[in-house]
Amino acid sequence: MSVAVADLAAAAGHGLLEIVDRRSGVVDGRIDGCTLDSRRAGPGVAFAAVPGTRVDGADFAAAAVASGSPVVITPRRLDVDAVQIVVDDVRRRLGPIAAVVYGRPADQLDVIGVTGTNGKTSVAELSRDILGAAGRRVSVMGTLTGALTTAEAPDLQASLAASRVGHDTAVLEVSSHALEQYRVDGTDMACTVFTNLGRDHLDFHGDLASYEAAKARLFTDGFAPSAVINRDDPAGRRIADQARSAGVEVVEYGLDDVGELESRGARSRFRWQGHEVTLHLVGRHNVVNALAAATVGLVLGLDSADLADGIGRVSPVRGRMELVERGQPFTVVVDYAHKPQALEAALLAGRDMIDPGARLIVVFGCGGDRDRGKRPEMGALAERLADRVVLTDDNPRTEDRRRIIDEIAAGMTDAAAATIVNDRAEAIAAALGLAEPGDLVLIAGKGHETYQIVGDEQFDFDDRLVAYEVLAGRDPSGLRDGETPAP
């Protein structure tokens, strides 16, 4: 489908300043695409000149117009031969404009927006199985499906438009960055979900209060009439109060919703909504994640028996407490935990998986050029909850690798007890070499990621494949992304 330029201008609402036509003085033409990347500009594609922290999209407007884009969405008049929709804030108006370009796809789907520090990916992925068991056809958009947790507004709306074919429900992971940058604006949702709040992205938001306020926006700015919120989390309780004040119907969930909970090894058993349930995932935190998805099903009016059946059928989520098996006499788990709260949950889950007397060994690091304050917190958690700690690299980027590790170790009372190996492959090998029968090795931080960033270079690296190669007695160096290790 295509839309008229006037419809795009109308979508900007009160943010529209003026429409300028440098071509003929007559606003005309139709648009069937939208982008903020000038390399993807072309005939029928509107170009959004988004001001950035390092570059200004307006500098690329001429290139976009030269490629054929007839419309530029801009914060000021530009010297380009195109229709210019001048708005007060390009980012803030882009979501509603992109939604119109792609036919307001959220109107034809039940869109579920999931936010929180931890659990977004798990809740989104689990929703596919749990809601699917109740008859829903679910698409998922998030960390495992794209370069960004939440795509930029034009890409998000294009993906939602594609989801209309073969799906009736779309689950979106919604990051705090996306909320701060208005990427999901213009997306009418059936329900929103809050998982929890911990320390993260303070390099972007500045402080925890601002980070929480960004998350809360999903529940207070009219995105959905209903919200599913974790009552066990203090921030969840605060956000629930704010949502109710904004006229949103709040349905809370938490561990009190289950009875007779027994979490041991790689599964949990409990009663929910009067049904006996076995969840084949590791850890109590995954029980909470499953409850979030199932509670969304209740809000959508689905049958609790079908939802309980779906909980029992869920598949493991890639890179989330994912087991690596090579016949070894100990357990190896890879998890994405790269924040204090997530690392704590993973370590506690690891404790549930081993017998008394067995040891929990953890290998992890912290990303460079990111929030430095969480590093000593993670060091303290690892020392308290693990029996052996191996510190290593995790996307050091442009920071000094040893300084990152020293800042982690600063949170430990006995940093000398930690094993330090900068090279991540060697560190994984060292951690596995420490393991004895019955022990558990938790490889934390990268999960599903298949790369490592050192300096300005990104190269292939997958914790799961490296661990498999070490367990198989092979040298993991040179292993390339996408290769499957030989059995």
Secondary structure in CASP SS format (residue, H / E / C, confidence):
PFRMAT SS
TARGET T0000
AUTHOR 0000-0000-0000
METHOD secondary structure of the structure
MODEL  1
M C 1.00
S C 1.00
V E 1.00
A E 1.00
V H 1.00
A H 1.00
D H 1.00
L H 1.00
A H 1.00
A H 1.00
A H 1.00
A C 1.00
G H 1.00
H H 1.00
G H 1.00
L E 1.00
L E 1.00
E E 1.00
I E 1.00
V E 1.00
D E 1.00
R C 1.00
R C 1.00
S C 1.00
G C 1.00
V C 1.00
V C 1.00
D C 1.00
G C 1.00
R E 1.00
I E 1.00
D C 1.00
G E 1.00
C E 1.00
T E 1.00
L C 1.00
D C 1.00
S H 1.00
R H 1.00
R H 1.00
A C 1.00
G C 1.00
P C 1.00
G C 1.00
V E 1.00
A E 1.00
F E 1.00
A E 1.00
A C 1.00
V C 1.00
P E 1.00
G C 1.00
T C 1.00
R C 1.00
V C 1.00
D E 1.00
G H 1.00
A H 1.00
D H 1.00
F H 1.00
A H 1.00
A H 1.00
A H 1.00
A H 1.00
V H 1.00
A H 1.00
S C 1.00
G C 1.00
S C 1.00
P C 1.00
V E 1.00
V E 1.00
I E 1.00
T E 1.00
P C 1.00
R C 1.00
R C 1.00
L C 1.00
D C 1.00
V C 1.00
D C 1.00
A C 1.00
V E 1.00
Q E 1.00
I E 1.00
V E 1.00
V E 1.00
D C 1.00
D C 1.00
V H 1.00
R H 1.00
R H 1.00
R H 1.00
L H 1.00
G H 1.00
P H 1.00
I H 1.00
A H 1.00
A H 1.00
V H 1.00
V H 1.00
Y C 1.00
G C 1.00
R C 1.00
P H 1.00
A H 1.00
D H 1.00
Q H 1.00
L C 1.00
D E 1.00
V E 1.00
I E 1.00
G E 1.00
V E 1.00
T E 1.00
G C 1.00
T C 1.00
N C 1.00
G C 1.00
K H 1.00
T H 1.00
S H 1.00
V H 1.00
A H 1.00
E H 1.00
L H 1.00
S H 1.00
R H 1.00
D H 1.00
I H 1.00
L H 1.00
G H 1.00
A H 1.00
A C 1.00
G C 1.00
R C 1.00
R C 1.00
V E 1.00
S E 1.00
V E 1.00
M E 1.00
G C 1.00
T C 1.00
L C 1.00
T C 1.00
G C 1.00
A C 1.00
L C 1.00
T C 1.00
T C 1.00
A C 1.00
E C 1.00
A H 1.00
P H 1.00
D H 1.00
L H 1.00
Q H 1.00
A H 1.00
S H 1.00
L H 1.00
A H 1.00
A H 1.00
S H 1.00
R C 1.00
V C 1.00
G C 1.00
H C 1.00
D C 1.00
T E 1.00
A E 1.00
V E 1.00
L E 1.00
E E 1.00
V C 1.00
S C 1.00
S H 1.00
H H 1.00
A H 1.00
L H 1.00
E H 1.00
Q C 1.00
Y C 1.00
R C 1.00
V C 1.00
D C 1.00
G C 1.00
T C 1.00
D C 1.00
M C 1.00
A C 1.00
C E 1.00
T E 1.00
V E 1.00
F E 1.00
T C 1.00
N C 1.00
L C 1.00
G C 1.00
R C 1.00
D C 1.00
H C 1.00
L H 1.00
D H 1.00
F H 1.00
H H 1.00
G C 1.00
D C 1.00
L H 1.00
A H 1.00
S H 1.00
Y H 1.00
E H 1.00
A H 1.00
A H 1.00
K H 1.00
A H 1.00
R H 1.00
L H 1.00
F H 1.00
T H 1.00
D C 1.00
G C 1.00
F C 1.00
A C 1.00
P C 1.00
S E 1.00
A E 1.00
V E 1.00
I E 1.00
N E 1.00
R C 1.00
D C 1.00
D C 1.00
P H 1.00
A H 1.00
G H 1.00
R H 1.00
R H 1.00
I H 1.00
A H 1.00
D H 1.00
Q H 1.00
A H 1.00
R H 1.00
S H 1.00
A C 1.00
G C 1.00
V C 1.00
E E 1.00
V E 1.00
V E 1.00
E E 1.00
Y E 1.00
G C 1.00
L H 1.00
D H 1.00
D H 1.00
V E 1.00
G E 1.00
E E 1.00
L E 1.00
E E 1.00
S E 1.00
R E 1.00
G C 1.00
A C 1.00
R E 1.00
S E 1.00
R E 1.00
F E 1.00
R E 1.00
W E 1.00
Q C 1.00
G C 1.00
H E 1.00
E E 1.00
V E 1.00
T E 1.00
L E 1.00
H C 1.00
L C 1.00
V C 1.00
G C 1.00
R H 1.00
H H 1.00
N H 1.00
V H 1.00
V H 1.00
N H 1.00
A H 1.00
L H 1.00
A H 1.00
A H 1.00
A H 1.00
T H 1.00
V H 1.00
G H 1.00
L H 1.00
V H 1.00
L C 1.00
G C 1.00
L C 1.00
D C 1.00
S H 1.00
A H 1.00
D H 1.00
L H 1.00
A H 1.00
D H 1.00
G H 1.00
I H 1.00
G H 1.00
R H 1.00
V C 1.00
S C 1.00
P C 1.00
V C 1.00
R C 1.00
G C 1.00
R C 1.00
M C 1.00
E E 1.00
L E 1.00
V C 1.00
E C 1.00
R C 1.00
G C 1.00
Q C 1.00
P C 1.00
F C 1.00
T E 1.00
V E 1.00
V E 1.00
V E 1.00
D E 1.00
Y C 1.00
A C 1.00
H C 1.00
K C 1.00
P H 1.00
Q H 1.00
A H 1.00
L H 1.00
E H 1.00
A H 1.00
A H 1.00
L H 1.00
L H 1.00
A H 1.00
G H 1.00
R H 1.00
D H 1.00
M H 1.00
I C 1.00
D C 1.00
P C 1.00
G C 1.00
A C 1.00
R C 1.00
L E 1.00
I E 1.00
V E 1.00
V E 1.00
F E 1.00
G C 1.00
C C 1.00
G C 1.00
G C 1.00
D C 1.00
R C 1.00
D C 1.00
R C 1.00
G C 1.00
K H 1.00
R H 1.00
P H 1.00
E H 1.00
M H 1.00
G H 1.00
A H 1.00
L H 1.00
A H 1.00
E H 1.00
R H 1.00
L H 1.00
A C 1.00
D C 1.00
R E 1.00
V E 1.00
V E 1.00
L E 1.00
T C 1.00
D C 1.00
D C 1.00
N C 1.00
P C 1.00
R E 1.00
T C 1.00
E C 1.00
D C 1.00
R H 1.00
R H 1.00
R H 1.00
I H 1.00
I H 1.00
D H 1.00
E H 1.00
I H 1.00
A H 1.00
A C 1.00
G C 1.00
M C 1.00
T C 1.00
D C 1.00
A H 1.00
A H 1.00
A H 1.00
A C 1.00
T E 1.00
I E 1.00
V C 1.00
N C 1.00
D C 1.00
R H 1.00
A H 1.00
E H 1.00
A H 1.00
I H 1.00
A H 1.00
A H 1.00
A H 1.00
L H 1.00
G H 1.00
L H 1.00
A C 1.00
E C 1.00
P C 1.00
G C 1.00
D C 1.00
L E 1.00
V E 1.00
L E 1.00
I E 1.00
A E 1.00
G C 1.00
K C 1.00
G C 1.00
H C 1.00
E C 1.00
T C 1.00
Y E 1.00
Q E 1.00
I E 1.00
V E 1.00
G C 1.00
D C 1.00
E E 1.00
Q E 1.00
F E 1.00
D E 1.00
F C 1.00
D C 1.00
D H 1.00
R H 1.00
L H 1.00
V H 1.00
A H 1.00
Y H 1.00
E H 1.00
V H 1.00
L H 1.00
A C 1.00
G C 1.00
R C 1.00
D C 1.00
P C 1.00
S C 1.00
G C 1.00
L C 1.00
R C 1.00
D C 1.00
G C 1.00
E C 1.00
T C 1.00
P C 1.00
A C 1.00
P C 1.00
END
